[in-house]
Amino acid sequence: MFLSPIHSNLFYTKKAFPIRKTKNLFLFLFSFCFVVSCNTTTKDFTSLSTEMVLYEKVLELSTIVPEVYLRIDPSFTSDFIETLPRGTRLEGLAFSNKTNSTKRVNGIIYKEPWQQVKTEDGKIGWVYGGELMLIKAVIPTAAQNTFLQKRLSGIFGPDLSVEILQYRKTYQAISTSSTFAEVYSKGLSIRDSVALILASKAEIVDPYEPVDFSWLEYCLPGLRIELVAEATTYYPYIDYAAFLEKSNMTSGKEDDLFSQLNVAMYKDSVEQAFPSWVLQTWDYGGHSLLGSNKHFELLQLIDAIYQQTSLFNPHIIGYKDALLSDILAEWVTYSDTQEAIQKELKQIISHNFSCLTEEEQLQLQQRLVAFDNPDLHNISLGNRK
């Protein structure tokens, strides 16, 4: 379960406070106000004690901006102990404050609490959560989950953050083709919501050093966050290789076929702005690869799934429509020759795919005739560059 319950750990509680004169744990628990007034490595934070959250275990963290202030108190106005460079590894101690602070970090507005940390040389202080990256352990802890939940909520809002964490939980529990289909559809829905928020909230500060979104990919397995549109925005693409690996572990073969189709539709097995049947020539366009046999091969896969199951119909019908549009639309330009294109079109028509309607078959036949005289029908061929 991703959202583990948070339990107090007395050993980490003792470690979280840099107290030099506490004689034992019993005295610490029953004499808190007295003890924190003793000699410490940080300023007294007794007044903040009611605003702190006790984590189950410590965190391994790293700074993500060039200059991070290790402060005495959890506040932007507090004095600082030292400046930490980017990539500094820190031990997150057992406490963060409940109150969120807002700050733009690397072009993203974070709303997060402060985290009490310890440096490798033993200095203890506070760092703003938005300036930290979680170094994930092999086995996630409640502390890691809480850290990520606060980050998700601050950027995407509480409702969507709950959906994201629930999606991760169900993704990990996929066991059949039907649950695969449900989780995949839910992932697409969440992806669209995340994409809108990233487009509006994530400002590109330096395209050569983009924001590290590995924490978001951890929360949304099966997605990859990429810079798109001439490095002007972030977009979460589907990682079909990850879903293929997941489908291979389920009972049933329907999701295997669907995952194989997705992998075949995109180069490098990751969703892109243009599918594998388009020769992309610039950021916003390209030419159809009709004539290379790609359309026929993909229709074969679509038809195989269509005949076996209806689980993926909303997706495969969309794929089929996109392929037909690439063949039929008047605005499409083509990279191959007239002979190669007509050869593949005849192959598609003669195969009588069950996923194609009679009207679609008729449209393909009419398009084949149009390719007899491409100039008359304003069809641009041979665009290989």
N, C-alpha and C positions, 0 to 999 in steps of 0.2 A: 504494500500500500504506500502510495506516494506521500500522503499527508499523515505522517505518523503523529501520535499524541505526544505532547511535550511534557516530559516529566523532570522534576528537579533532581539533580545529581549533586549530592552534598560535597563530593570530592571536587567537582568542578566549581561549585559555589565558593568553596574556600579558595580555590586557585584564582577565581575571577577578581578578588579584591587584593591589591598589593599591600597587605597589612603586615608590618614587621613585628608588632608587639603582641599579637593575639597568642595566647598561650595554648588554647585548644579549641576544638570545634564547638564544644558545649558553651564556652564563654562567648564565642563568636555569635551563636544563634540567639542567645538571650541577652546579650549586651551590645547589640548592633550599633545603636546610636553612640554609645561610649567609645566603641572600638574604632569606628571610622574617623573619629576626631583625633586619633593617634597619628603618629608619624607615618605618612604614605608617600609613594612616588608621584602621586597626582594631587590636585586640589581636592578639598572636601566636597563630596557630592551627596551628602545626607539628604539635602532638600530635593534631590532628583530620584531618590530611591523608590518612590511610589509610581514613577513613570517608566520603570525598567521591566524588561521581559527576560526571564531566565530561560536560556536555552538548555537542551538536554546535554549537549556536548560542545566542545570548541569547534571552530571553523578554521580551515586553511584558506587564506585570502591573499589577493595580490592587488596592488594599486594599478589603475588603468589610465592615469593622466600623468603628464610630466612632473607636476609639482603637487603633492598631497600633503596637507598640514596635519601632523599628529598633534591634536589639541588637548589641552588640560581638561576641558569640559565639553560636553556634546552641544556645541554652539558655534556658529560661524564667527561670532564676536569674541570667542574665548582666545586667550593667549595660547600660543602653540609651543610645543616642546622641540620639534625639529621638522624639517621639510623632507619628505620621502620622494625619491624619484620613481618614475613609472617602472612597474615590474617588481617592486619591493614585496617580498613575501612576508606576510604577517600572520600571527596566530590570533584568530578572533576568540575573545574570551566569552564568558558565559552570559554577558548582558548586552542588550541594545535598549535604547530608550523607546517608549511607545509613541512619542510625538514625532510625526513626519516633518521633515524639512524639504523645501523645494529648491532645486538648483539645476541649471542646464550643464550637462557634462557631455563633452564630445558630440554636441548637437542634439542631445536628447534630454528632455525635461524629466528629471527623476523626482519622485516624492517618496522619500525613504527615511527611516530613522538613522541615528548614529550608531556605530558599532565600536564597542570597547575592544582594543587590540593590544598585542604585545609584539614588539620588534624582536629580531633575532638577538640583539644585544640586551634585551630585558627591559626596555623602556615601555611603559604602559600609558596609553592615552586613548583618545577618541578620534575616529575618522568617519567622515560622512559616507553612508552606505553606497551612494551613487558613484563614488570614486573607487569602489572595490569590485573585484571579480572573484567569484567563488572558484577555488581550485577543487574540483569534485573528486571525492574518494570513490573507490570502486563500489562500495556499498553506501548508498545515500543515508544520511542521518536526519533526525527530526530538525536539527539545527540548520542543515542545508536546505531542507524543504521550507522551513519558515523564512529563511533568507530569500529564497526564490519567490515565495508567495508574496512577500512584501514588495519585491521588485515588480512582479507582474501586476499587482494591484495598483501600484503607483503609476505605471505607464498605460495599462489597458483598462483600468477600472476594476472594481470588485467583481462584477458579474462575469465579465469575459475571463478574468483570471481564474474564477472557479471552473468555468467551462474548459479552460486550457488544462488545468490540473486533472479534471475528470477525464478529459481525452487521453492524457498520458497514462492514467490508471487503466483505462479500458484498452488502450493500445498494447500495454504490457500483458493484458489478460486474453488477447485474441487466441482462440483455439479452433474455430471452425470457419468455413467459408462465409457463413451468414454473419457471424460477428465481425469478420474481416470487412464485409461489405458495409455494415453499419458504422464501424469505426472510420473507415476510409471516407465515407460520405460526411461524417461529422468533422473529420479533419479538413476537408475542403471548405466546409462552411466556416470553421474557425479561421482557416487561412485567409478567406476573403475579408473577414472582420479585422484580422491582424494587419493585412495589407493596407486597408484604409487608414488605420491609425498610424502605421509607420509612415505612410505617404504624407500625413498631415503633421506629425509630431517629430519625425526624425530628420533633422537638418544635416546635410552632408558638409562636414567641416573640412575634411581632407580626404579626397577619394583615394589617395595613395596609402593612407593609413586608416581604413574604415573602422567603424565600431566593431568590436568583437561581440558577435551575437551568439557565441557558443552556448551561453546560458539559456537563450531562448530556444535554440535547437534541442537542448537537453529537455526542456519542458514540452516541446512539440516534436517528438520523434517522428521521422518520416518527412521532415521539412528542412530546407536549406535556405538561409537568408543570403540573398545576393544583391550586389549593386547593379542597377539596370538603368535604361534610358540615359545613356551617356553619363553614367555615374551620378545621376541627379536624385535617385530615390532607392530605397531598399524594397525588396519584394521577396516574400516567402514562397519558394518553389517546392514542388513535391519531389522528394527523393525516391524515385521508383525502385532503385536497387534495395533500399531499406524495406520497402513494402514487399518486394519479391522475396527477400530473405524471411520476412515474417510469414508470407503465404506458404513457403516451403515447410514451415513447422506446424501447419494446421491440418486438421482432418478435412478431406474433400479436395477435389481437384479444380473446382470452378475458379477459386481465387488464384490458383497457380496460372491458369490461362489468362486471366485478366491482368495479372502482374506482368506476364510475358508480353502481352500486348502493349502495356504502358512503357516497358523498357524498349520495345521496338519502335515506339512512336517518337522517342527523343534520344538525341545523341548523348552519350555518357550516362545514360539512364537517369538523368535529372531533367525535370520539366524546364523548358526554356520558352522564350517569347515565340519562337518558331519551331514547329514540329519537324520530324525527319523527312517529310515529303516536300519541304521547301528549301531551296538553295538561298540562304540569307546572303544578301550582298551589302546591306548596310543596317544600321540600328533599327530602322522602321520598315524594312521591306526586303523582298527578294523575288525569286521566280519558282514556279511550280516544277517539281521533278517528275511530272507525269511523263511516262515513256521509259522510266528507269525500273519499272515493275514494282515500285514501292507501294503504290496505291493498291494494286492487286493483292500483294502479300498482306497488307494490313486489313483489307476487307476479308481475306480468308480467316484471319484471327478473330475479327469481329463476328463473322458468321458462325465460327465454331463455338464461341461463347453464347451467342444468341440462340443457338439450337440446344445448348445444354442447360441454361439457367436464365432466369429473369432477374437474378440478384443485382446484376450490374447494368440493367437496361438503360437507366437514365444516363449513364456515362458512355456506354458503347454507342447508343443512338446519337449522342452528341458528337462522338468521334466520326461516326458514319456521315453525319451531316456536314462536318468540316471537310472531310475527304471529297464528298460530292461537290461542295461549293468550290473547292480547289479545281475541280474538273469543269464545272459548268459556268461559273461566274464570268461575266464579260470582261471584268477588269483584270483577270488573272493573266500574267505573262508566263511563258514557258521556256525552260532551258534546253529541252531536247528537240529533236527533229520531227517533222511531220510524220515520217514513216514509223519512228519509234513510238510516238504518241498514239497513232491509230492502231498499232499492233497491240499495245496494252489495253486500249479501250475495247477492242474486239474481244480480248481475253476476258475482261470484266463482264461484258454483256453476255457472252456465251456461257459463262459459268453459272448464271441464274442464281445468284446469292439469295438465300431465303430472307436475309435482313433487308433486302431492297424491295420497295413497293413497285407495283406495276407502273405507276406514274414516274417513279425514279428510273426504272428501266427504259421507259419511253424517252425521257430527257437525255439519257446517255446515248441512245440511238440517234437522236437528233443532233447531239453534239458531235458524234462521230461523222455525220454527214457534213457538218459545218467545217470540220478539219480537212475536207476535200478541197476547199477553197478558203484558206485562212485569211488571205488579203481581203476578200469580199466581206468577211465577218469580223474584220479588225482584230484578228488573233495574232499576237506577237510570238514568234517561235525563235529557237536557236539562241536564246540569251544566256550564254555560258559564262560571261564575265561578270 
